[in-house]
Amino acid sequence: MLSRKRLVFYLFILIVLYQLVSNMLTHTASKQVIVVGSGLAGLSAAHSVLQNGQKVIMLEMMPKYGGNSAKASSGINGAPTRYQPVKDDLFYSDTLRSSGVIYQNSDSQLKKERETLMKTLVDNSQSAVYWLTDHFGIDLAAVTQLGGHSVPRTHRGTGKIPPGFAIVSELWKQLEEKYANLATLRTSCRVTKLITDSQGVVGVEFEDLDKKHSEKLFGPVIFAVGGFAGDTTGLVTKYRPDLAKFPSTNSERPQSIGILEAIGGKLMDMESIQVHPTGFVDPEDLFSRNKFLAAEMLRGEGGILLNSLGDRFANEMQRRDQLTEAVMKSCDEELNDEIRQWKVWLVLDEGSTKNIGSNIGFYQFKKLVAKKKISEWKQEIPNIKESVKRYAQMVQDEKDTDYGRISLGKWTLKPEEVTDDTELIAGRVTPVLHFTMGGVKINPEAQFLNIDDQPINGIWGAGEITSGVHSSNRLGGSSLLECVVFGRIAGDHAAKYLAQSHI
């Protein structure tokens, strides 16, 4: 008869053997790519994996898919494409110019690396747009010019659905319909650790927030979790304390930078946080920390900005950083203990809203904008009549003699039509934290790099979690583009790695 000690010893050996066999079976059975994040970068990566014939599982921390990509309302850049009204060979130079002082202050090697990433973005923009239109049937036939762009190149649909949601929902729909046996999405799952061995990353450990337990998955990993512009009390305070009181278009949530740092990921440009010049101020909650974005498209279609006196003060089609600086210089600041914001009015005529009626309807429903007669607006915006009449004259003359705005959008109101009874749509806006250019450095193959600038095996990145593509400033419309371009690259490489892998 076995002694108690010997029995305990044998039970211990059996448990160890069970765990070893279980891990071996898990490794063997998990022939899949793990995509962390289900915004456009994650969905693009997932479809690329599937198009390479491999399985994919997506882990999303939030209760539903889509991320910030689903909120995007201005569109996706692409050049040249069949939809553009003018020839465009300036996309790269606009992107380079937008990259600003961080690019300019880089040494020659780092400049070259940044340029390579920018060229990867631009050179793949046409195929990104055609991938969405031709492969998924997404309407992107309407083209608008946004701030910092030399010509129109930002694509969106001609219907009522905003481009971000239109793209994300269609990619998700086809993921469900065409790849039900090969693709899985698990929501409310937060990755807490990357599993590594001597070869690199081999899987993830994550917490199921609903079931309240931890699990492990094995396979090559694509990180596409977004940025940290909503983390105002954490990473924003750490890297840019001067911006900590700015409101944000992003909600606060746990960040994943530390997980990537733990495996040696190289952080870069963490101080580079984009302040978007126009986030709506809710009249029923003036100092809310979380703001809804007043999309750049609103200015691209013809909207103008006025200060609290009702005076126009800048070229509305400047780069985001330039226009934000103009707002802070020319508009009244409002400050309480928690939030710092400015008093700015976004004003549109009927022509400016003609092609974006669904957006305007949504903003009206949310009470972020209102349609009123000039006589009513005068109570809040004293000089609105004079400013609108002057701008209407410059549009008619096709020359902005005040601030040099070249693209005047679809503004149709004529100066002689401006009376106290003229109806205008307007809403209060303020600069808001919107996008982070900093993150973990990647190369053109979308591989995360370590502190020695060497690729980390088994893991790739796409979207706002990565760094190197934008430097100081991102052009409007290049966020969705970055998601598609580098998401596809990451998915392609991860799928090929899996096919040849020991995992």
Backbone torsions as a table, in degrees:
resi	resn	phi	psi	omega
1	MET	NA	135.7	-176.5
2	LEU	-70.3	138.3	174.9
3	SER	-72.1	162.4	-179.2
4	ARG	-60.4	-43.9	-178.7
5	LYS	-62.7	-44.0	-179.0
6	ARG	-65.6	-38.5	178.6
7	LEU	-62.7	-44.3	177.7
8	VAL	-61.2	-41.7	-179.7
9	PHE	-61.4	-46.2	-179.3
10	TYR	-64.7	-38.6	177.6
11	LEU	-63.1	-40.3	178.0
12	PHE	-61.3	-44.7	179.4
13	ILE	-62.4	-41.2	179.4
14	LEU	-63.2	-40.1	179.3
15	ILE	-64.2	-44.5	179.1
16	VAL	-61.9	-45.2	179.4
17	LEU	-63.1	-39.8	178.9
18	TYR	-61.1	-45.1	-179.3
19	GLN	-63.9	-40.4	179.2
20	LEU	-64.3	-46.5	179.5
21	VAL	-64.4	-41.2	179.6
22	SER	-60.7	-44.2	178.5
23	ASN	-64.2	-39.8	178.7
24	MET	-62.9	-43.2	179.8
25	LEU	-66.3	-38.6	178.7
26	THR	-62.8	-45.2	178.3
27	HIS	-60.5	-43.5	-176.2
28	THR	-67.6	-40.5	-174.2
29	ALA	-79.7	-16.5	-171.8
30	SER	-97.1	56.8	177.7
31	LYS	-80.4	81.7	-172.9
32	GLN	-154.2	157.6	170.4
33	VAL	-97.8	136.5	179.4
34	ILE	-101.4	119.5	177.6
35	VAL	-107.7	121.3	-179.0
36	VAL	-100.2	111.5	-176.1
37	GLY	110.2	138.7	-176.1
38	SER	-124.7	26.0	170.1
39	GLY	-76.2	-164.7	-176.3
40	LEU	-64.0	-35.4	178.2
41	ALA	-63.2	-45.9	179.4
42	GLY	-66.3	-41.5	179.2
43	LEU	-66.8	-39.3	177.4
44	SER	-64.0	-41.9	177.7
45	ALA	-63.6	-43.2	-179.1
46	ALA	-61.5	-45.2	179.4
47	HIS	-64.9	-35.9	177.9
48	SER	-65.4	-40.2	175.8
49	VAL	-59.9	-46.5	-178.6
50	LEU	-65.5	-38.2	178.5
51	GLN	-68.5	-16.3	174.2
52	ASN	-93.6	6.9	174.6
53	GLY	83.3	15.9	-179.0
54	GLN	-111.7	160.0	176.9
55	LYS	-81.7	158.4	179.2
56	VAL	-143.7	142.8	170.2
57	ILE	-125.5	131.8	-178.5
58	MET	-108.5	135.4	177.2
59	LEU	-115.2	121.4	-177.8
60	GLU	-120.9	128.3	-177.7
61	MET	-70.7	-33.0	-177.0
62	MET	-82.5	167.4	-178.0
63	PRO	-70.2	-16.4	178.5
64	LYS	-139.7	162.1	-177.2
65	TYR	-77.3	167.5	169.2
66	GLY	117.2	-35.4	180.0
67	GLY	54.4	-157.2	178.5
68	ASN	-69.1	-21.3	-179.5
69	SER	-57.7	-36.2	-177.9
70	ALA	-66.1	-19.1	-178.8
71	LYS	-90.3	-12.5	-173.4
72	ALA	-62.2	130.6	-173.5
73	SER	-125.4	-1.6	-179.9
74	SER	-93.0	-38.0	176.9
75	GLY	131.5	-169.0	-177.2
76	ILE	-124.9	132.2	-179.6
77	ASN	-75.7	149.7	174.6
78	GLY	-166.8	138.6	179.8
79	ALA	-160.9	139.8	-14.3
80	PRO	-81.2	153.2	176.1
81	THR	-136.2	168.2	-178.5
82	ARG	-69.3	-11.7	-175.4
83	TYR	-95.0	-9.6	-173.5
84	GLN	-78.6	136.2	-179.2
85	PRO	-76.8	-17.9	-179.6
86	VAL	-132.8	156.7	175.9
87	LYS	-66.9	138.9	-176.8
88	ASP	-131.2	110.6	173.0
89	ASP	-125.7	23.0	-174.3
90	LEU	-112.5	5.1	-174.3
91	PHE	-60.8	-45.7	-178.6
92	TYR	-64.8	-43.5	-178.9
93	SER	-65.8	-36.0	175.4
94	ASP	-64.8	-41.6	179.2
95	THR	-65.4	-42.5	179.0
96	LEU	-63.1	-44.8	180.0
97	ARG	-64.0	-37.4	-179.4
98	SER	-67.2	-25.2	-174.1
99	SER	-67.1	-18.7	165.5
100	GLY	65.9	-152.4	-167.9
101	VAL	-68.9	-30.3	179.3
102	ILE	-63.0	-42.8	175.4
103	TYR	-64.7	-47.4	-176.2
104	GLN	-61.5	-33.2	-177.8
105	ASN	-89.4	1.1	178.1
106	SER	-75.3	151.7	174.4
107	ASP	-72.0	172.4	-171.7
108	SER	-60.6	-38.7	-180.0
109	GLN	-66.8	-45.0	-178.9
110	LEU	-69.0	-35.1	174.6
111	LYS	-58.6	-44.6	-179.4
112	LYS	-62.6	-40.1	179.0
113	GLU	-65.7	-42.2	178.4
114	ARG	-64.3	-42.4	179.5
115	GLU	-62.0	-38.6	179.4
116	THR	-63.5	-40.8	177.9
117	LEU	-66.9	-40.5	178.3
118	MET	-63.9	-40.7	179.2
119	LYS	-67.4	-36.7	176.0
120	THR	-60.3	-42.9	178.6
121	LEU	-61.5	-51.8	-174.9
122	VAL	-69.7	-45.2	-175.5
123	ASP	-66.9	-22.5	178.9
124	ASN	-99.9	6.1	-175.1
125	SER	-69.9	-38.6	178.4
126	GLN	-63.2	-47.0	-178.6
127	SER	-66.4	-29.6	177.4
128	ALA	-65.9	-45.7	178.5
129	VAL	-63.7	-44.7	-178.8
130	TYR	-68.9	-31.3	175.5
131	TRP	-60.9	-42.3	-179.9
132	LEU	-71.9	-41.6	-176.0
133	THR	-78.6	-45.5	-172.9
134	ASP	-85.8	-35.5	-178.1
135	HIS	-85.1	-36.0	-175.7
136	PHE	-109.5	-7.9	178.8
137	GLY	72.5	26.9	-178.0
138	ILE	-84.4	133.7	178.9
139	ASP	-77.4	117.5	175.9
140	LEU	-134.5	37.1	-170.6
141	ALA	-81.7	-16.9	179.4
142	ALA	-89.4	133.9	-176.7
143	VAL	-124.3	131.2	-177.4
144	THR	-126.5	153.5	173.4
145	GLN	-98.6	127.5	178.3
146	LEU	-106.9	172.6	-178.3
147	GLY	-61.0	139.2	179.5
148	GLY	84.5	-4.3	179.2
149	HIS	-98.4	141.0	179.2
150	SER	-77.6	-28.2	-178.0
151	VAL	-143.8	166.3	174.4
152	PRO	-66.0	129.1	176.6
153	ARG	-153.9	8.6	-178.3
154	THR	-98.6	116.0	-171.7
155	HIS	-95.3	139.1	171.3
156	ARG	-148.1	175.9	-178.1
157	GLY	-80.9	164.8	179.4
158	THR	-90.8	-6.3	-178.5
159	GLY	-92.9	-156.5	-172.8
160	LYS	-92.4	-15.2	-174.4
161	ILE	-84.4	128.6	176.5
162	PRO	-57.3	147.9	-171.5
163	PRO	-61.5	-39.9	-178.8
164	GLY	-59.4	-50.2	-179.4
165	PHE	-67.4	-37.8	179.6
166	ALA	-60.1	-43.4	-178.4
167	ILE	-71.2	-51.4	-175.9
168	VAL	-62.1	-44.6	-177.3
169	SER	-66.0	-36.2	179.7
170	GLU	-70.8	-41.4	177.3
171	LEU	-62.8	-39.2	178.3
172	TRP	-68.6	-42.0	179.9
173	LYS	-58.3	-46.0	-178.8
174	GLN	-72.1	-27.2	174.5
175	LEU	-63.3	-41.9	179.8
176	GLU	-70.5	-43.7	-172.0
177	GLU	-78.5	-38.9	-173.7
178	LYS	-96.0	-24.3	-171.1
179	TYR	-128.1	34.4	-176.1
180	ALA	-57.5	-31.8	-177.8
181	ASN	-88.4	-10.0	-175.1
182	LEU	-115.7	-14.9	-175.3
183	ALA	-127.0	137.1	178.2
184	THR	-131.9	136.7	172.5
185	LEU	-116.3	127.7	173.8
186	ARG	-117.9	115.9	179.2
187	THR	-91.0	169.3	-178.1
188	SER	54.4	40.3	178.2
189	CYS	-125.5	115.5	-175.8
190	ARG	-106.7	118.3	177.9
191	VAL	-70.0	128.8	-177.0
192	THR	-112.2	-15.4	-176.4
193	LYS	-161.2	145.6	171.2
194	LEU	-98.1	131.1	-179.7
195	ILE	-90.0	129.7	-177.2
196	THR	-127.5	158.2	167.0
197	ASP	-134.8	-164.6	-176.2
198	SER	-65.6	-17.8	-178.9
199	GLN	-91.2	-17.7	-177.2
200	GLY	137.2	-148.7	-179.7
201	VAL	-80.7	132.1	-178.4
202	VAL	-124.3	0.2	179.2
203	GLY	168.3	-169.8	-179.2
204	VAL	-135.6	153.7	167.6
205	GLU	-111.2	133.6	-176.8
206	PHE	-141.8	159.7	178.9
207	GLU	-107.6	125.6	172.5
208	ASP	-80.8	108.7	-172.2
209	LEU	-70.5	-23.7	177.7
210	ASP	-80.4	-46.7	-177.7
211	LYS	-85.1	-12.7	177.0
212	LYS	58.4	49.5	172.7
213	HIS	-148.5	162.9	-177.3
214	SER	-100.5	148.9	177.7
215	GLU	-138.2	167.6	174.9
216	LYS	-125.1	145.6	172.4
217	LEU	-131.9	146.2	-178.7
218	PHE	-119.8	140.2	-179.3
219	GLY	150.9	167.0	173.7
220	PRO	-63.0	151.8	-169.5
221	VAL	-121.7	139.2	170.3
222	ILE	-118.7	121.9	179.3
223	PHE	-97.7	122.0	-179.3
224	ALA	-144.1	55.9	-168.7
225	VAL	-96.0	-1.0	179.4
226	GLY	89.9	-173.2	-173.1
227	GLY	-105.3	-162.5	-172.4
228	PHE	-125.2	25.5	-177.9
229	ALA	-66.5	-17.5	176.5
230	GLY	-88.5	-10.1	-175.8
231	ASP	-86.6	60.0	-172.0
232	THR	-67.6	-28.1	180.0
233	THR	-92.3	-1.1	-179.2
234	GLY	-117.6	-98.9	-174.4
235	LEU	-66.2	-34.9	177.9
236	VAL	-63.7	-44.9	177.9
237	THR	-62.6	-37.0	-178.7
238	LYS	-67.4	-46.4	-173.0
239	TYR	-98.1	-26.5	179.6
240	ARG	-140.9	71.0	-178.8
241	PRO	-58.6	-23.6	178.3
242	ASP	-68.2	-17.6	-179.5
243	LEU	-103.8	1.1	-170.7
244	ALA	-62.0	-26.6	-178.9
245	LYS	-94.6	-0.7	177.2
246	PHE	-71.0	142.0	171.0
247	PRO	-68.4	167.1	-175.6
248	SER	-137.0	152.4	173.1
249	THR	-85.3	-3.0	-178.0
250	ASN	-110.5	144.2	176.0
251	SER	-82.5	155.5	179.6
252	GLU	-79.7	134.0	179.9
253	ARG	-156.6	164.0	-179.9
254	PRO	-58.6	141.7	-176.5
255	GLN	-102.5	158.2	-175.2
256	SER	-112.0	1.7	-179.2
257	ILE	-55.6	-42.8	-177.7
258	GLY	-62.2	-32.9	178.3
259	ILE	-64.0	-39.3	179.2
260	LEU	-76.5	-34.5	174.5
261	GLU	-60.9	-37.1	-176.1
262	ALA	-62.8	-23.7	178.0
263	ILE	-101.4	12.8	175.3
264	GLY	96.2	9.2	-179.9
265	GLY	-60.1	139.7	-176.2
266	LYS	-91.6	115.0	176.2
267	LEU	-77.9	142.1	-179.8
268	MET	-149.4	142.0	175.3
269	ASP	61.9	30.0	-176.0
270	MET	-64.0	-23.2	177.6
271	GLU	-79.1	-7.6	-175.1
272	SER	-88.6	92.1	-178.5
273	ILE	-117.8	122.8	-176.3
274	GLN	-81.9	128.0	172.6
275	VAL	-97.9	115.0	177.5
276	HIS	-80.2	134.8	-174.6
277	PRO	-69.1	-17.4	-173.4
278	THR	-136.5	102.7	167.3
279	GLY	-118.5	137.7	-176.2
280	PHE	-66.8	138.6	172.5
281	VAL	-97.9	115.9	-179.4
282	ASP	-71.6	118.0	-178.3
283	PRO	-62.2	-19.0	178.8
284	GLU	-93.5	-4.8	178.2
285	ASP	-152.7	70.5	-169.4
286	LEU	-54.8	-42.0	-172.5
287	PHE	-106.0	30.4	174.3
288	SER	-61.8	136.3	178.9
289	ARG	-71.2	-30.2	-178.5
290	ASN	-99.4	120.9	-177.6
291	LYS	-114.3	155.1	174.5
292	PHE	-92.0	132.3	-175.8
293	LEU	-64.9	132.0	168.1
294	ALA	-91.3	96.3	-167.3
295	ALA	-55.1	145.6	178.9
296	GLU	-58.9	-25.6	177.4
297	MET	-56.1	-32.5	-178.9
298	LEU	-62.3	-37.4	175.0
299	ARG	-78.7	-36.4	179.2
300	GLY	-60.9	-32.9	179.6
301	GLU	-82.0	-6.1	175.1
302	GLY	133.9	-6.8	-178.2
303	GLY	-62.1	148.8	178.4
304	ILE	-121.0	162.0	179.3
305	LEU	-113.9	135.9	178.4
306	LEU	-126.4	147.8	175.1
307	ASN	-83.2	-173.4	-174.4
308	SER	-65.7	-20.7	175.4
309	LEU	-81.4	-16.0	-176.6
310	GLY	95.7	16.1	-179.7
311	ASP	-98.6	138.3	173.2
312	ARG	-72.7	145.7	-171.7
313	PHE	-137.0	-0.9	-175.7
314	ALA	-164.1	164.8	168.4
315	ASN	-74.8	111.7	-175.1
316	GLU	-67.5	-11.8	-176.9
317	MET	-104.5	19.0	172.2
318	GLN	-70.0	171.1	172.0
319	ARG	-60.4	158.4	-177.0
320	ARG	-59.6	-42.2	-179.0
321	ASP	-66.6	-37.6	180.0
322	GLN	-68.3	-42.2	-178.8
323	LEU	-70.1	-36.7	176.2
324	THR	-61.1	-42.3	178.1
325	GLU	-61.7	-39.9	178.5
326	ALA	-64.7	-40.3	177.8
327	VAL	-61.0	-48.1	-176.8
328	MET	-65.8	-26.9	-179.7
329	LYS	-84.1	-34.2	-168.5
330	SER	-110.4	-7.7	-175.0
331	CYS	-117.0	154.8	-178.6
332	ASP	-70.1	135.3	179.0
333	GLU	-92.0	142.0	173.0
334	GLU	-118.0	136.7	-175.1
335	LEU	-145.2	130.1	168.1
336	ASN	-123.1	-166.6	-174.8
337	ASP	-66.1	-22.6	-173.3
338	GLU	-113.4	-33.9	-168.5
339	ILE	-126.1	141.1	174.2
340	ARG	-117.5	122.4	180.0
341	GLN	-150.1	172.0	-176.1
342	TRP	-123.9	158.4	-177.5
343	LYS	-99.2	104.7	-176.7
344	VAL	-134.5	145.5	177.5
345	TRP	-117.0	130.8	172.9
346	LEU	-99.1	123.1	-174.1
347	VAL	-123.4	134.1	179.9
348	LEU	-132.3	146.0	173.0
349	ASP	-96.6	-178.2	-177.4
350	GLU	-62.1	-40.4	180.0
351	GLY	-62.8	-37.8	-178.8
352	SER	-66.0	-23.9	-177.1
353	THR	-101.0	-3.6	-172.4
354	LYS	-58.2	-43.7	-175.7
355	ASN	-91.0	-1.5	-177.0
356	ILE	-130.3	36.2	-176.9
357	GLY	-58.4	-37.1	-178.8
358	SER	-65.9	-39.2	177.4
359	ASN	-63.6	-47.4	-178.7
360	ILE	-61.9	-40.8	177.8
361	GLY	-59.9	-40.6	178.1
362	PHE	-65.3	-45.2	180.0
363	TYR	-62.7	-37.5	177.3
364	GLN	-66.7	-41.8	178.2
365	PHE	-59.5	-38.5	179.3
366	LYS	-81.4	-1.0	-179.6
367	LYS	62.7	30.4	177.7
368	LEU	-89.0	-25.7	173.2
369	VAL	-131.5	162.0	177.6
370	ALA	-140.7	154.4	176.5
371	LYS	-109.4	115.2	-177.0
372	LYS	-143.9	163.0	175.6
373	LYS	-71.5	153.3	178.9
374	ILE	-57.0	-37.5	179.2
375	SER	-58.9	-32.1	177.9
376	GLU	-79.2	-38.8	-179.9
377	TRP	-65.4	-27.6	-177.3
378	LYS	-58.0	-27.7	-179.1
379	GLN	-65.2	-30.7	-180.0
380	GLU	-104.5	-28.8	-175.8
381	ILE	-127.9	85.0	-168.2
382	PRO	-51.9	-47.1	-173.6
383	ASN	-96.4	20.8	-173.9
384	ILE	-60.3	-39.3	-177.5
385	LYS	-63.3	-47.1	-178.3
386	GLU	-65.1	-41.8	-178.3
387	SER	-67.6	-42.4	179.5
388	VAL	-66.0	-41.4	179.9
389	LYS	-64.1	-41.3	179.4
390	ARG	-65.7	-42.7	179.9
391	TYR	-66.4	-40.7	178.5
392	ALA	-59.7	-36.6	177.5
393	GLN	-65.6	-41.4	-179.6
394	MET	-68.5	-35.8	175.4
395	VAL	-63.8	-42.8	178.7
396	GLN	-62.8	-36.9	178.8
397	ASP	-82.0	-7.5	-178.7
398	GLU	59.7	36.1	179.2
399	LYS	-155.8	119.3	176.8
400	ASP	-87.3	97.3	-177.6
401	THR	-79.4	-11.0	-179.6
402	ASP	-87.3	-48.0	-172.7
403	TYR	-132.3	4.0	172.4
404	GLY	74.0	23.8	176.1
405	ARG	-66.0	128.9	-176.9
406	ILE	-95.7	-49.3	179.1
407	SER	-85.7	112.9	-174.6
408	LEU	-100.0	4.4	175.6
409	GLY	67.0	-145.3	-175.0
410	LYS	-109.0	24.3	179.2
411	TRP	-59.0	128.1	-177.1
412	THR	-121.8	-12.9	-177.6
413	LEU	-63.4	125.6	-178.8
414	LYS	-91.6	153.0	-176.2
415	PRO	-58.7	-37.0	-178.8
416	GLU	-72.4	-12.7	179.3
417	GLU	-89.9	-5.6	-176.2
418	VAL	-83.0	108.0	178.3
419	THR	-133.0	176.6	177.7
420	ASP	-63.1	-23.6	-178.8
421	ASP	-90.7	-4.0	179.2
422	THR	-65.9	131.6	179.4
423	GLU	-92.3	135.2	177.8
424	LEU	-131.5	151.8	173.7
425	ILE	-101.4	130.8	-179.0
426	ALA	-148.3	158.0	176.5
427	GLY	-157.1	154.9	178.6
428	ARG	-80.7	139.4	178.1
429	VAL	-135.0	166.8	177.6
430	THR	-155.7	155.7	173.4
431	PRO	-60.4	141.0	-177.5
432	VAL	-139.8	148.3	171.5
433	LEU	-67.9	132.4	-171.3
434	HIS	-133.2	-35.8	-169.2
435	PHE	-153.2	144.3	176.8
436	THR	-112.6	122.6	177.4
437	MET	-80.9	-19.6	-179.9
438	GLY	-85.0	159.3	-179.5
439	GLY	168.6	-146.8	179.2
440	VAL	-96.0	130.7	-174.9
441	LYS	-63.3	138.6	175.6
442	ILE	-125.2	166.6	172.2
443	ASN	-108.0	177.6	-177.7
444	PRO	-62.2	-15.6	176.1
445	GLU	-89.3	7.9	178.6
446	ALA	67.7	19.1	175.7
447	GLN	-81.9	137.0	170.6
448	PHE	-68.9	143.3	-179.4
449	LEU	-108.7	149.4	177.5
450	ASN	-90.8	-175.4	-174.6
451	ILE	-66.1	-15.2	175.8
452	ASP	-97.4	12.3	-179.5
453	ASP	63.7	27.4	176.4
454	GLN	-104.6	143.6	179.5
455	PRO	-62.3	141.1	173.7
456	ILE	-92.3	118.9	-176.0
457	ASN	-65.0	142.8	171.6
458	GLY	85.6	3.8	-179.7
459	ILE	-145.2	141.0	179.2
460	TRP	-133.0	165.2	-179.3
461	GLY	-138.7	153.5	177.2
462	ALA	-153.2	145.4	177.1
463	GLY	89.8	-154.6	-167.8
464	GLU	-70.0	-16.6	177.8
465	ILE	-72.5	-15.5	-176.3
466	THR	-95.4	167.4	-179.8
467	SER	-139.0	150.8	175.7
468	GLY	120.1	-18.8	-175.3
469	VAL	-79.9	-38.2	-170.0
470	HIS	-111.6	-24.3	-178.0
471	SER	63.6	-112.7	-174.3
472	SER	-82.6	-25.8	-169.6
473	ASN	-155.9	141.5	178.3
474	ARG	-107.8	133.3	173.5
475	LEU	-68.6	140.1	173.8
476	GLY	-57.8	137.3	-178.6
477	GLY	92.2	-10.1	-179.2
478	SER	-93.3	-5.7	176.8
479	SER	-72.4	-53.1	177.0
480	LEU	-60.7	-37.0	179.3
481	LEU	-62.7	-47.0	179.1
482	GLU	-57.5	-40.7	179.6
483	CYS	-60.2	-45.3	-177.7
484	VAL	-71.1	-48.0	-175.7
485	VAL	-61.7	-55.9	-175.0
486	PHE	-80.6	-23.4	172.3
487	GLY	-63.7	-44.2	178.7
488	ARG	-65.5	-42.3	178.8
489	ILE	-61.6	-46.3	-179.7
490	ALA	-61.5	-44.9	-179.2
491	GLY	-63.4	-40.8	179.6
492	ASP	-62.4	-47.3	-178.4
493	HIS	-69.4	-40.0	-179.3
494	ALA	-64.9	-38.3	179.6
495	ALA	-66.0	-41.5	179.4
496	LYS	-68.9	-37.5	176.9
497	TYR	-62.2	-42.9	-179.6
498	LEU	-62.4	-40.5	-177.6
499	ALA	-63.1	-27.0	-177.9
500	GLN	-106.7	6.2	-167.0
501	SER	-89.8	160.2	173.6
502	HIS	-86.2	-7.1	-175.2
503	ILE	-66.3	NA	NA
